[in-house]
Amino acid sequence: MAEQRFDVWASGAAYERYMGRWSRAVAREFLVWLDRADGLRWLDVGCGTGVLSAEVAARHRPRAVEGCDRSEGFVGAAARSTAPASTTGAAPRHLVADALALPVRDGAFDVAVSGLTLNFLPEQATGVRELTRSVRPGGLVAAYVWDYGGGMDLLRHFWAAAAEADPAATALDEGRRFPDCRPEPLHSLWTGAGLADVSTIPIEVPTVFTDFADLWNPFLSGQGPAPGYVASLTPAARDRLREALRTRV
């Protein structure tokens, strides 16, 4: 089991139940940090369910917003939930595409962004080069990922509980799988792509759960590494994991 991966990305609705409460808050804070003007052309790579694209459309009156993702299920969810165009801005458009081979011309956008996607790319450097290629000279390239090792307490508690019940789960821990989700490696990734004026900041989005069920039930969605792992367990093993996590939190 330790050699398997459970990175399932198929159901937009299930993913929203799992991660939506964080991804929306992070997208808003991310755009505040970027502080871009209205009327720009935006590309959202790994757009998922369209959360970041929708925030761009709502806040920046963009000239254009295009999102892409490899998951047909996620792109479909993004298209169904697309925010309407404002009186002076374009509504997002979404398509199925590979982040490692973007179907866009060089310099077509003013801003290229990516949310919670970069660490899942098999070739991160290629992904960053594609983001960079898509923007005009002087444009902006930016992305955010979870700090699996030092932040994202929920997942650290989850994988610690999983390892208690199943030592093989240790190898699946996102903190171990994605060591580059830290400021220094990310900075090097950007500069390695030829980007200048690179900066990184932490964004924190605390979440309050109403009860343990509110915390646990999203892990039953089957979307993403942790829920994918839960879906692979027998009912008895799932119950043991649930109780181990309950004890930890």
FIVEX-252070 format. One record per residue: z, y, x of N, C-alpha, C in turn. Coordinates in nm, 4 decimals, always signed. Each point is the difference from the previous one (the first is absolute). Layout:
% residues N
- n.pz:n.py:n.px:ca.pz:ca.py:ca.px:c.pz:c.py:c.px
- Z:Y:X:Z:Y:X:Z:Y:X
...
//
This chain:
% residues 249
- n.pz:n.py:n.px:ca.pz:ca.py:ca.px:c.pz:c.py:c.px
- +0.0000:-0.1205:+0.0819:+0.0000:+0.1205:-0.0819:+0.0000:+0.1257:+0.0854
- +0.0605:-0.0039:+0.1165:+0.0098:+0.1183:+0.0842:-0.1352:+0.0485:+0.0474
- -0.1013:-0.0883:+0.0002:-0.1309:+0.0406:+0.0463:-0.0857:+0.0563:-0.1137
- +0.0469:-0.0084:-0.1217:-0.0745:+0.0513:-0.1124:+0.0218:+0.1493:-0.0161
- -0.0870:+0.0623:-0.0800:+0.0165:+0.1380:-0.0396:-0.0117:+0.0047:-0.1514
- +0.0747:+0.0900:-0.0615:+0.0008:+0.0088:-0.1449:-0.0369:+0.1411:-0.0438
- -0.0986:+0.0579:+0.0671:-0.0426:+0.1359:-0.0308:-0.1010:-0.0036:-0.1142
- +0.0496:-0.0032:-0.1221:-0.0847:-0.0115:-0.1179:-0.0244:+0.1388:-0.0580
- -0.1277:+0.0353:-0.0176:-0.0355:+0.1300:-0.0574:-0.1061:-0.0239:-0.1069
- +0.0401:-0.0220:-0.1227:-0.0955:-0.0315:-0.1056:+0.0271:+0.0751:-0.1292
- +0.1266:+0.0120:-0.0392:+0.0351:+0.0612:-0.1279:+0.0605:+0.1374:+0.0208
- -0.0727:+0.1015:-0.0440:+0.0508:+0.1352:+0.0136:+0.1269:+0.0233:-0.0802
- +0.0052:-0.0537:-0.1206:+0.1178:+0.0198:-0.0842:+0.1234:-0.0647:+0.0621
- -0.0162:-0.1203:+0.0549:+0.1132:-0.0682:+0.0636:+0.0464:+0.0749:+0.1239
- -0.0940:+0.0520:+0.0784:+0.0374:+0.0766:+0.1181:+0.0772:+0.1258:-0.0387
- -0.0421:+0.0652:-0.1063:+0.0704:+0.1197:-0.0449:+0.1446:-0.0321:-0.0369
- +0.0233:-0.1155:-0.0615:+0.1371:-0.0377:-0.0345:+0.0829:-0.0222:+0.1259
- -0.0645:-0.0483:+0.1039:+0.0703:-0.0301:+0.1248:+0.0246:+0.1249:+0.0834
- -0.1041:+0.0800:+0.0232:+0.0086:+0.1059:+0.0997:-0.0216:+0.1403:-0.0553
- -0.0364:+0.0117:-0.1269:-0.0374:+0.1298:-0.0549:+0.1075:+0.1056:+0.0099
- +0.1249:-0.0397:-0.0160:+0.1064:+0.1011:-0.0002:+0.0129:+0.0700:+0.1348
- -0.0412:-0.0690:+0.1071:+0.0017:+0.0634:+0.1329:-0.1330:+0.0656:+0.0337
- -0.1084:-0.0707:-0.0276:-0.1297:+0.0487:+0.0466:-0.0340:+0.1357:-0.0598
- +0.0375:+0.0253:-0.1230:-0.0285:+0.1297:-0.0615:+0.0821:+0.1107:+0.0652
- +0.1277:-0.0283:+0.0250:+0.0851:+0.1008:+0.0626:-0.0463:+0.0316:+0.1417
- -0.0378:-0.1032:+0.0744:-0.0476:+0.0211:+0.1370:-0.1297:+0.0800:+0.0004
- -0.0916:-0.0312:-0.0913:-0.1272:+0.0724:-0.0061:+0.0226:+0.1489:-0.0214
- +0.0918:+0.0347:-0.0880:+0.0282:+0.1423:-0.0258:+0.0541:+0.0684:+0.1249
- +0.0972:-0.0627:+0.0670:+0.0582:+0.0602:+0.1201:-0.1019:+0.0091:+0.1131
- -0.0849:-0.0999:+0.0104:-0.1047:-0.0026:+0.1015:-0.0934:+0.1200:-0.0164
- -0.0415:+0.0278:-0.1225:-0.0917:+0.1116:-0.0231:+0.0671:+0.1345:+0.0233
- +0.1288:+0.0091:-0.0289:+0.0727:+0.1229:+0.0318:-0.0042:+0.0244:+0.1505
- +0.0207:-0.1070:+0.0776:-0.0034:+0.0132:+0.1458:-0.1383:+0.0416:+0.0492
- -0.1060:-0.0600:-0.0563:-0.1349:+0.0326:+0.0454:-0.0361:+0.1453:-0.0307
- +0.0436:+0.0498:-0.1146:-0.0167:+0.1414:-0.0352:-0.1459:+0.0436:+0.0112
- -0.0876:-0.0722:-0.0699:-0.1422:+0.0328:+0.0032:-0.0367:+0.1011:-0.1086
- -0.1075:+0.0720:+0.0239:-0.0498:+0.0973:-0.0962:-0.0709:-0.0707:-0.1159
- -0.0255:+0.0741:-0.1058:-0.0790:-0.0518:-0.1110:-0.1479:-0.0041:+0.0391
- -0.0776:-0.0751:-0.0801:-0.1444:+0.0017:+0.0143:-0.0567:-0.0833:+0.1130
- +0.0789:-0.0951:+0.0547:-0.0481:-0.0820:+0.1104:-0.0536:-0.1342:-0.0494
- -0.0686:-0.0685:+0.0882:-0.0524:-0.1343:-0.0281:+0.0936:-0.1022:+0.0647
- +0.0551:-0.0905:-0.0817:+0.1012:-0.0959:+0.0443:-0.0535:-0.1423:-0.0075
- +0.0390:-0.0811:+0.0992:-0.0261:-0.1438:+0.0001:+0.1333:-0.0723:+0.0092
- +0.0240:-0.0938:-0.0908:+0.1243:-0.0775:-0.0048:-0.0345:-0.1460:+0.0297
- +0.0339:-0.0459:+0.1204:-0.0366:-0.1339:+0.0458:+0.1167:-0.0965:-0.0236
- -0.0300:-0.1146:-0.0627:+0.1056:-0.0896:-0.0430:+0.0713:+0.0620:-0.1191
- -0.0779:+0.0488:-0.0939:+0.0535:+0.0811:-0.1094:+0.0905:-0.0783:-0.0936
- -0.0069:-0.1338:+0.0040:+0.0857:-0.0798:-0.0877:-0.0201:+0.0353:-0.1449
- +0.1085:+0.0299:-0.0696:-0.0074:+0.0304:-0.1430:-0.0308:+0.1468:-0.0274
- -0.0337:+0.0751:+0.1027:-0.0450:+0.1373:-0.0183:+0.1091:+0.1045:-0.0032
- +0.1196:-0.0357:+0.0443:+0.1128:+0.0928:-0.0064:-0.0263:+0.1263:+0.0827
- -0.0397:-0.0167:+0.1242:-0.0208:+0.1156:+0.0871:-0.1191:+0.0830:-0.0473
- -0.1076:-0.0652:-0.0397:-0.1170:+0.0726:-0.0509:+0.0370:+0.0858:-0.1200
- +0.0806:-0.0557:-0.0892:+0.0404:+0.0737:-0.1195:+0.0851:+0.1212:+0.0352
- +0.0878:-0.0159:+0.0992:+0.0824:+0.1125:+0.0423:-0.0853:+0.1103:+0.0628
- -0.1005:-0.0395:+0.0781:-0.0919:+0.0989:+0.0577:-0.0694:+0.0777:-0.1118
- -0.0511:-0.0723:-0.0995:-0.0711:+0.0643:-0.1108:+0.0907:+0.0944:-0.0778
- +0.1260:-0.0388:-0.0159:+0.0925:+0.0797:-0.0793:+0.0476:+0.1243:+0.0730
- +0.0046:-0.0058:+0.1331:+0.0642:+0.1071:+0.0759:-0.0946:+0.0910:+0.0769
- -0.1202:-0.0477:+0.0287:-0.0832:+0.0743:+0.0941:-0.1361:+0.0435:-0.0527
- -0.0281:-0.0173:-0.1276:-0.1280:+0.0453:-0.0558:-0.1156:-0.0339:+0.0939
- -0.0142:-0.1261:+0.0349:-0.0968:-0.0374:+0.1045:-0.1453:+0.0159:-0.0458
- -0.0826:+0.0232:+0.0979:-0.1441:-0.0006:-0.0261:-0.0467:-0.1421:-0.0299
- +0.0612:-0.0967:+0.0669:-0.0299:-0.1413:-0.0236:+0.1174:-0.0833:+0.0486
- +0.0244:-0.1131:-0.0668:+0.0993:-0.0983:+0.0432:-0.0623:-0.1377:-0.0168
- -0.0148:-0.0713:+0.1096:-0.0544:-0.1356:-0.0055:+0.1013:-0.0967:+0.0600
- +0.0290:-0.1052:-0.0730:+0.0916:-0.1022:+0.0471:-0.0711:-0.1325:+0.0153
- +0.0441:-0.0805:+0.0968:-0.0594:-0.1322:+0.0186:+0.1088:-0.1007:+0.0348
- -0.0246:-0.1241:-0.0404:+0.0938:-0.1086:+0.0275:-0.0775:-0.1312:-0.0060
- +0.0443:-0.0995:+0.0754:-0.0671:-0.1300:-0.0020:+0.0323:-0.0800:-0.1249
- +0.1094:+0.0314:-0.0663:+0.0417:-0.0762:-0.1174:-0.0694:+0.0507:-0.1262
- -0.0810:-0.0854:-0.0611:-0.0658:+0.0385:-0.1243:+0.1019:+0.0269:-0.1098
- +0.1097:-0.0787:-0.0008:+0.1030:+0.0200:-0.1001:+0.0665:+0.1356:+0.0131
- +0.0266:+0.0414:+0.1230:+0.0630:+0.1297:+0.0212:-0.0959:+0.1142:-0.0346
- -0.1255:-0.0125:+0.0411:-0.0979:+0.1046:-0.0310:-0.0176:+0.0128:-0.1509
- -0.0008:-0.1132:-0.0697:-0.0099:+0.0052:-0.1452:+0.1186:+0.0721:-0.0613
- +0.1196:-0.0281:+0.0520:+0.1199:+0.0679:-0.0507:-0.0059:+0.1488:+0.0296
- -0.0490:+0.0352:+0.1194:-0.0112:+0.1413:+0.0354:-0.0988:+0.0712:-0.0922
- -0.1113:-0.0649:-0.0289:-0.1007:+0.0608:-0.0870:+0.0542:+0.0205:-0.1412
- +0.0783:-0.0949:-0.0480:+0.0545:+0.0112:-0.1362:+0.1060:+0.1088:-0.0111
- +0.0669:+0.0288:+0.1124:+0.1080:+0.0981:-0.0037:-0.0394:+0.1326:+0.0631
- -0.1280:+0.0179:+0.0261:-0.0465:+0.1203:+0.0675:+0.0397:+0.1247:-0.0774
- +0.0547:+0.0964:+0.0730:+0.0367:+0.1265:-0.0614:-0.1260:+0.0770:-0.0386
- +0.0001:+0.0655:-0.1146:-0.1166:+0.0796:-0.0377:-0.0174:+0.1184:+0.0930
- -0.1214:+0.0483:+0.0091:-0.0248:+0.1166:+0.0839:+0.0727:+0.1208:-0.0568
- +0.0543:+0.0832:+0.0910:+0.0596:+0.1250:-0.0451:-0.1116:+0.0985:-0.0308
- +0.0365:+0.1189:-0.0424:-0.1022:+0.0977:-0.0355:-0.0834:+0.0416:+0.1206
- +0.0560:-0.0176:+0.1202:-0.0733:+0.0431:+0.1195:-0.0086:-0.1085:+0.1067
- +0.0379:-0.1230:-0.0325:-0.0007:-0.1060:+0.1006:-0.0628:-0.1272:-0.0525
- -0.0453:-0.0855:+0.0928:-0.0667:-0.1239:-0.0363:+0.1006:-0.1116:-0.0271
- -0.0356:-0.0901:-0.0892:+0.0789:-0.1207:-0.0228:-0.0317:-0.1017:+0.1092
- +0.0954:-0.0859:+0.0342:-0.0256:-0.1008:+0.1032:-0.1058:-0.1014:-0.0419
- -0.0750:-0.0477:+0.0985:-0.0927:-0.1112:-0.0165:+0.0444:-0.1112:+0.0934
- -0.0111:-0.1265:-0.0443:+0.0476:-0.1121:+0.0806:-0.1080:-0.1073:+0.0100
- -0.0041:-0.0660:+0.1152:-0.0954:-0.1085:+0.0203:+0.0604:-0.1066:+0.0894
- -0.0550:-0.1197:-0.0088:+0.0418:-0.1109:+0.0847:-0.0705:+0.0136:+0.1347
- +0.0771:+0.0067:+0.1076:-0.0578:+0.0165:+0.1335:+0.1007:-0.0424:+0.1049
- -0.0505:-0.0328:+0.1179:+0.0808:-0.0446:+0.1126:+0.0396:+0.1190:+0.0861
- +0.1296:+0.0156:+0.0266:+0.0471:+0.1102:+0.0833:-0.0549:-0.0051:+0.1410
- -0.0438:-0.1169:+0.0441:-0.0524:-0.0148:+0.1359:-0.1492:+0.0304:+0.0092
- -0.0639:+0.0244:-0.1137:-0.1428:+0.0336:-0.0025:-0.0247:+0.0871:-0.1222
- +0.0464:+0.1228:+0.0053:-0.0060:+0.0888:-0.1154:-0.1444:+0.0367:-0.0343
- -0.0364:-0.0077:-0.1273:-0.1371:+0.0335:-0.0414:-0.0162:+0.1508:-0.0225
- +0.0339:+0.0790:+0.1014:-0.0108:+0.1455:-0.0094:-0.0697:+0.0508:+0.1256
- -0.0637:+0.1136:-0.0132:-0.0684:+0.0563:+0.1168:+0.0993:+0.0737:+0.0887
- -0.0373:+0.0192:+0.1244:+0.0857:+0.0699:+0.0949:+0.0279:+0.1428:-0.0488
- +0.1254:+0.0409:+0.0104:+0.0351:+0.1374:-0.0321:-0.0130:+0.0389:-0.1451
- +0.0039:-0.0959:-0.0900:-0.0221:+0.0297:-0.1412:+0.1208:+0.0641:-0.0679
- +0.1185:-0.0087:+0.0612:+0.1220:+0.0456:-0.0662:+0.0763:+0.0998:+0.0868
- +0.0828:+0.0776:-0.0675:+0.0886:+0.0923:+0.0697:+0.1314:-0.0675:+0.0383
- +0.0444:-0.0930:-0.0836:+0.1272:-0.0688:+0.0204:-0.0192:-0.1492:-0.0285
- +0.0475:-0.0841:+0.0899:+0.0009:-0.1455:-0.0229:+0.1439:-0.0473:+0.0113
- +0.0473:-0.0672:-0.1039:+0.1390:-0.0437:-0.0043:+0.0059:-0.1496:-0.0324
- +0.1158:-0.0591:+0.0292:+0.0219:-0.1406:-0.0304:+0.1484:-0.0211:-0.0226
- +0.0350:-0.0632:-0.1110:+0.1399:-0.0210:-0.0322:+0.0383:-0.1459:-0.0081
- +0.0984:-0.0403:+0.0800:+0.0576:-0.1350:-0.0047:-0.1049:-0.1089:+0.0216
- -0.0953:+0.0273:+0.0867:-0.1120:-0.0927:+0.0221:-0.0197:-0.0358:+0.1454
- +0.0204:+0.0949:+0.0889:-0.0418:-0.0136:+0.1394:+0.0512:-0.1278:+0.0659
- +0.1263:-0.0362:-0.0232:+0.0567:-0.1163:+0.0686:-0.0590:-0.1311:-0.0486
- -0.0635:-0.0010:-0.1176:-0.0593:-0.1230:-0.0515:-0.1435:-0.0210:+0.0480
- -0.0564:+0.0982:+0.0697:-0.1361:-0.0158:+0.0505:+0.0001:-0.0932:+0.1201
- -0.0936:-0.0947:+0.0069:-0.0036:-0.0911:+0.1147:-0.0349:+0.0697:+0.1307
- -0.0680:+0.1148:-0.0091:-0.0357:+0.0780:+0.1189:+0.0361:+0.1457:-0.0280
- +0.1229:+0.0363:+0.0311:+0.0479:+0.1340:-0.0337:-0.0792:+0.1089:+0.0713
- -0.0310:-0.0217:+0.1265:-0.0739:+0.1014:+0.0754:-0.1364:+0.0260:-0.0632
- -0.0658:-0.1063:-0.0473:-0.1289:+0.0174:-0.0667:+0.0170:+0.0801:-0.1283
- +0.1063:-0.0288:-0.0727:+0.0262:+0.0742:-0.1223:+0.0196:+0.1482:+0.0242
- +0.0750:+0.0336:+0.1056:+0.0229:+0.1407:+0.0320:-0.1297:+0.0660:+0.0466
- -0.0812:-0.0718:+0.0758:-0.1290:+0.0562:+0.0413:-0.0892:+0.0282:-0.1204
- +0.0039:-0.0882:-0.0999:-0.0795:+0.0221:-0.1204:+0.0505:+0.1214:-0.0784
- +0.1307:+0.0134:-0.0096:+0.0561:+0.1195:-0.0632:-0.0468:+0.1260:+0.0732
- +0.0078:-0.0051:+0.1325:-0.0382:+0.1146:+0.0812:-0.1478:+0.0322:-0.0154
- -0.0821:-0.1024:-0.0019:-0.1451:+0.0203:-0.0145:-0.0347:+0.0694:-0.1312
- +0.0795:-0.0244:-0.1015:-0.0342:+0.0489:-0.1337:+0.0254:+0.1494:-0.0185
- +0.0781:+0.0615:+0.0911:+0.0322:+0.1420:-0.0182:-0.0852:+0.0885:+0.0899
- -0.0183:+0.1208:-0.0454:-0.0758:+0.0993:+0.0774:+0.0807:+0.0437:+0.1225
- -0.0651:+0.0583:+0.0993:+0.0738:+0.0564:+0.1129:+0.1025:+0.1019:-0.0505
- +0.1223:-0.0123:+0.0479:+0.1058:+0.0885:-0.0462:+0.0683:-0.0475:-0.1263
- -0.0444:-0.1134:-0.0548:+0.0625:-0.0546:-0.1200:+0.1325:-0.0674:+0.0324
- +0.0605:-0.0579:-0.1025:+0.1322:-0.0609:+0.0145:-0.0047:-0.1484:-0.0332
- +0.0656:-0.0804:+0.0840:+0.0183:-0.1433:-0.0246:+0.1499:-0.0263:-0.0031
- +0.0486:-0.0699:-0.1029:+0.1445:-0.0220:-0.0120:+0.0271:-0.1276:-0.0777
- +0.1134:-0.0619:+0.0292:+0.0367:-0.1236:-0.0677:+0.1510:-0.0143:-0.0011
- +0.0490:-0.0841:-0.0906:+0.1421:-0.0340:+0.0015:+0.0170:-0.1495:-0.0221
- +0.1046:-0.0540:+0.0623:+0.0358:-0.1415:-0.0118:+0.1513:-0.0078:-0.0153
- +0.0485:-0.1130:-0.0474:+0.1442:-0.0197:-0.0059:+0.0568:-0.0232:+0.1395
- +0.1171:+0.0516:+0.0246:+0.0739:-0.0294:+0.1225:+0.0768:-0.1298:-0.0252
- -0.0690:-0.1115:+0.0162:+0.0571:-0.1299:-0.0367:+0.1223:-0.0356:+0.0823
- +0.0016:+0.0425:+0.1264:+0.1091:-0.0396:+0.0872:+0.1246:+0.0852:-0.0139
- -0.0171:+0.1317:-0.0136:+0.1142:+0.0888:-0.0025:+0.0326:+0.0560:-0.1365
- -0.0982:-0.0013:-0.0917:+0.0199:+0.0517:-0.1345:-0.0283:-0.1078:-0.1031
- -0.0459:+0.0385:-0.1153:-0.0322:-0.0905:-0.1105:+0.1088:-0.1065:-0.0152
- +0.1211:+0.0480:-0.0312:+0.1174:-0.0878:-0.0058:-0.0191:-0.1188:-0.0926
- -0.0688:+0.0223:-0.1117:-0.0166:-0.1089:-0.0967:-0.0642:-0.1218:+0.0647
- -0.1081:+0.0212:+0.0756:-0.0690:-0.1127:+0.0613:+0.0810:-0.0595:+0.1140
- +0.0753:+0.0804:+0.0705:+0.0841:-0.0568:+0.1060:+0.1072:-0.0906:-0.0603
- +0.0583:+0.0422:-0.1126:+0.0967:-0.0866:-0.0679:-0.0676:-0.1258:-0.0545
- -0.1202:+0.0175:-0.0547:-0.0715:-0.1145:-0.0573:-0.0261:-0.1073:+0.1054
- -0.0573:+0.0406:+0.1147:-0.0369:-0.1003:+0.1004:+0.1227:-0.0596:+0.0690
- +0.1072:+0.0767:+0.0103:+0.1233:-0.0573:+0.0538:+0.0531:-0.1076:-0.0945
- -0.0051:+0.0260:-0.1311:+0.0425:-0.0995:-0.0984:-0.0926:-0.1212:+0.0020
- -0.1306:+0.0239:+0.0136:-0.0953:-0.1104:+0.0042:+0.0250:-0.0894:+0.1208
- +0.0307:+0.0613:+0.1150:+0.0244:-0.0777:+0.1216:+0.1275:-0.0824:-0.0104
- +0.0969:+0.0494:-0.0747:+0.1221:-0.0780:-0.0206:-0.0311:-0.1301:-0.0732
- -0.0858:+0.0078:-0.0991:-0.0336:-0.1173:-0.0798:-0.1100:-0.0844:+0.0628
- -0.0872:+0.0632:+0.0791:-0.1159:-0.0678:+0.0575:-0.0292:+0.0621:+0.1370
- +0.0504:-0.0579:+0.1090:-0.0206:+0.0585:+0.1333:-0.1463:+0.0251:+0.0342
- -0.0904:-0.0781:-0.0583:-0.1418:+0.0205:+0.0280:-0.0494:+0.1345:-0.0520
- +0.0721:+0.0581:-0.0950:-0.0417:+0.1290:-0.0560:+0.0137:+0.1123:+0.1005
- +0.0749:-0.0212:+0.1074:+0.0189:+0.1052:+0.1007:-0.1328:+0.0506:+0.0536
- -0.0940:-0.0902:+0.0203:-0.1301:+0.0384:+0.0554:-0.0820:+0.0833:-0.0975
- +0.0357:-0.0012:-0.1275:-0.0745:+0.0745:-0.1009:+0.0535:+0.1412:-0.0200
- +0.1164:+0.0284:+0.0569:+0.0654:+0.1291:-0.0141:-0.0952:+0.1110:+0.0447
- -0.0257:+0.0970:-0.0872:-0.0921:+0.1079:+0.0332:+0.0488:+0.0833:+0.1184
- +0.1315:+0.0040:+0.0205:+0.0513:+0.0687:+0.1177:-0.0473:-0.0641:+0.1288
- -0.0145:-0.1327:-0.0006:-0.0518:-0.0715:+0.1174:-0.1520:+0.0050:+0.0058
- -0.0645:-0.0101:-0.1149:-0.1461:-0.0048:-0.0041:-0.0646:+0.1321:+0.0374
- +0.0679:+0.1098:-0.0303:-0.0629:+0.1312:+0.0172:+0.0835:+0.0902:+0.0914
- +0.0149:-0.0377:+0.1259:+0.0806:+0.0814:+0.0923:-0.0626:+0.1345:+0.0317
- -0.1294:+0.0155:-0.0299:-0.0664:+0.1264:+0.0307:+0.0245:+0.1081:-0.1047
- +0.0738:-0.0338:-0.1056:+0.0302:+0.1002:-0.1036:+0.1184:+0.0864:+0.0421
- -0.0149:+0.0618:+0.1166:+0.1008:+0.0869:+0.0573:-0.0711:+0.1232:+0.0563
- +0.0704:+0.1123:+0.0151:-0.0676:+0.1230:+0.0428:-0.0794:-0.0119:+0.1297
- +0.0573:-0.0636:+0.1027:-0.0681:-0.0023:+0.1297:-0.1299:-0.0810:-0.0043
- +0.0011:-0.1246:-0.0515:-0.1263:-0.0737:-0.0074:-0.1041:+0.0680:-0.0890
- +0.0440:+0.0608:-0.1093:-0.0939:+0.0684:-0.0879:-0.0615:+0.1205:+0.0700
- +0.0806:+0.0731:+0.0737:-0.0518:+0.1144:+0.0749:-0.1072:-0.0452:+0.0987
- +0.0261:-0.1101:+0.0686:-0.0969:-0.0528:+0.0962:-0.1282:-0.0453:-0.0689
- +0.0140:-0.0549:-0.1194:-0.1173:-0.0452:-0.0747:-0.0911:+0.1179:-0.0335
- +0.0588:+0.1115:-0.0416:-0.0797:+0.1183:-0.0338:-0.0663:+0.0602:+0.1236
- +0.0788:+0.0180:+0.1050:-0.0580:+0.0611:+0.1195:-0.1057:-0.0910:+0.0610
- +0.0176:-0.1324:-0.0136:-0.0991:-0.0937:+0.0507:-0.1330:+0.0110:-0.0711
- +0.0021:+0.0546:-0.1219:-0.1241:+0.0197:-0.0757:-0.0630:+0.1360:+0.0294
- +0.0609:+0.0741:+0.0928:-0.0555:+0.1288:+0.0379:+0.0495:+0.1162:-0.0828
- +0.1017:-0.0212:-0.0831:+0.0530:+0.1076:-0.0825:+0.0893:+0.0916:+0.0829
- +0.0008:+0.1278:-0.0343:+0.0807:+0.0991:+0.0702:+0.1077:+0.0547:-0.0930
- +0.0998:+0.0664:+0.0573:+0.1093:+0.0616:-0.0771:+0.0667:-0.1031:-0.0907
- +0.0334:-0.1144:+0.0562:+0.0590:-0.1095:-0.0779:+0.1495:+0.0231:-0.0172
- +0.0497:-0.0207:-0.1210:+0.1430:+0.0099:-0.0250:+0.0416:-0.1071:-0.0994
- +0.1258:-0.0410:+0.0073:+0.0553:-0.0977:-0.0928:+0.1342:+0.0514:-0.0509
- +0.0305:-0.0309:-0.1257:+0.1291:+0.0368:-0.0571:+0.0502:-0.1152:-0.0865
- +0.1317:-0.0087:-0.0217:+0.0523:-0.0967:-0.0970:-0.0006:+0.0606:-0.1402
- -0.0301:-0.0821:-0.0987:+0.0102:+0.0391:-0.1404:+0.0941:-0.0995:-0.0671
- +0.1067:+0.0477:-0.0589:+0.0980:-0.0877:-0.0636:-0.0046:+0.0187:-0.1512
- -0.0036:-0.1114:-0.0720:-0.0040:+0.0042:-0.1467:+0.1062:-0.0959:-0.0548
- +0.1233:+0.0474:-0.0136:+0.1061:-0.0859:-0.0542:-0.0321:-0.0435:-0.1425
- +0.0436:-0.1199:-0.0337:-0.0206:-0.0536:-0.1347:+0.1306:-0.0578:-0.0517
- +0.0319:+0.0304:-0.1240:+0.1188:-0.0540:-0.0656:-0.0429:-0.1064:-0.0998
- +0.0613:-0.1179:+0.0095:-0.0283:-0.1082:-0.0926:+0.1053:-0.0014:-0.1101
- -0.0437:-0.0250:-0.1215:+0.0947:-0.0008:-0.1120:+0.0935:-0.1196:+0.0054
- -0.0488:-0.1117:+0.0523:+0.0813:-0.1203:+0.0156:-0.0753:-0.0951:+0.0924
- +0.0573:-0.1193:+0.0233:-0.0644:-0.0920:+0.0930:-0.1352:-0.0489:-0.0530
- -0.0114:-0.0181:-0.1302:-0.1279:-0.0443:-0.0570:-0.1108:+0.1012:+0.0289
- +0.0343:+0.1283:-0.0031:-0.0971:+0.1044:+0.0296:-0.0481:-0.0107:+0.1436
- +0.0850:-0.0465:+0.0898:-0.0366:-0.0212:+0.1390:-0.0781:-0.1301:+0.0184
- +0.0431:-0.1071:-0.0636:-0.0558:-0.1326:+0.0234:-0.1324:-0.0233:-0.0715
- -0.0109:+0.0400:-0.1233:-0.1170:-0.0377:-0.0805:-0.1337:+0.0422:+0.0611
- -0.0117:+0.1156:+0.0667:-0.1273:+0.0336:+0.0636:-0.0433:-0.1010:+0.1069
- +0.0947:-0.0729:+0.0583:-0.0371:-0.1031:+0.0973:-0.0701:-0.1191:-0.0657
- -0.0015:-0.0044:-0.1310:-0.0673:-0.1077:-0.0720:-0.1450:+0.0349:-0.0327
- -0.0470:+0.1137:+0.0491:-0.1345:+0.0474:-0.0333:-0.1099:-0.0789:+0.0706
- +0.0319:-0.0643:+0.1132:-0.1008:-0.0748:+0.0746:-0.0924:+0.0849:+0.0848
- +0.0231:+0.1328:+0.0069:-0.0894:+0.0897:+0.0739:+0.0682:+0.0527:+0.1255
- -0.0632:-0.0189:+0.1154:+0.0592:+0.0430:+0.1252:+0.0723:-0.1136:+0.0691
- +0.0404:+0.0185:+0.1260:+0.0592:-0.1091:+0.0783:+0.1265:-0.0599:-0.0596
- +0.0972:+0.0825:-0.0359:+0.1267:-0.0543:-0.0505:-0.0173:-0.0682:-0.1362
- -0.0630:+0.0640:-0.0988:-0.0224:-0.0686:-0.1274:-0.0904:-0.1234:+0.0147
- -0.0967:+0.0073:+0.0929:-0.0839:-0.1175:+0.0237:+0.0816:-0.1171:+0.0509
- +0.0967:+0.0299:+0.0864:+0.0891:-0.1047:+0.0487:+0.0841:-0.0567:-0.1133
- +0.0546:+0.0861:-0.0849:+0.0803:-0.0466:-0.1135:-0.0829:-0.0920:-0.0898
- -0.1249:+0.0360:-0.0223:-0.0863:-0.0815:-0.0859:-0.0255:-0.1378:+0.0584
- +0.0132:-0.0150:+0.1319:-0.0258:-0.1293:+0.0639:+0.1183:-0.0961:-0.0108
- +0.1166:+0.0497:-0.0419:+0.1215:-0.0812:+0.0000:+0.0117:-0.0859:-0.1261
- +0.0727:-0.1082:+0.0143:+0.0359:-0.0789:-0.1179:+0.1005:+0.0795:-0.0828
- +0.0154:-0.0306:-0.1279:+0.0997:+0.0721:-0.0809:+0.1398:-0.0034:+0.0609
- +0.0407:-0.1147:+0.0553:+0.1337:-0.0097:+0.0592:+0.0122:+0.0895:+0.1225
- -0.1026:+0.0005:+0.0852:+0.0031:+0.0846:+0.1197:-0.0024:+0.1477:-0.0381
- -0.0735:+0.0319:-0.1050:-0.0043:+0.1382:-0.0468:+0.1375:+0.0446:-0.0486
- +0.0695:-0.0889:-0.0682:+0.1348:+0.0333:-0.0476:+0.0955:+0.0217:+0.1172
- -0.0127:-0.0832:+0.1038:+0.0870:+0.0165:+0.1175:-0.0263:+0.1339:+0.0681
- -0.1270:+0.0359:+0.0092:-0.0348:+0.1275:+0.0618:+0.0549:+0.1159:-0.0839
- -0.0162:-0.0091:-0.1304:+0.0503:+0.1070:-0.0873:+0.1496:+0.0209:+0.0191
- +0.0744:-0.1084:+0.0052:+0.1456:+0.0122:+0.0145:+0.0391:+0.0484:+0.1396
- -0.0744:-0.0405:+0.1027:+0.0259:+0.0491:+0.1348:-0.0235:+0.1504:+0.0079
- -0.1066:+0.0467:-0.0640:-0.0284:+0.1430:-0.0006:+0.1054:+0.0752:-0.0812
- +0.0393:-0.0565:-0.1132:+0.1046:+0.0632:-0.0806:+0.1281:+0.0198:+0.0818
- +0.0358:-0.1006:+0.0789:+0.1192:+0.0090:+0.0818:-0.0115:+0.1104:+0.1042
- -0.1191:+0.0133:+0.0600:-0.0186:+0.0981:+0.1059:+0.0058:+0.1435:-0.0529
- -0.0464:+0.0216:-0.1218:-0.0082:+0.1382:-0.0499:+0.1141:+0.0326:-0.0960
//
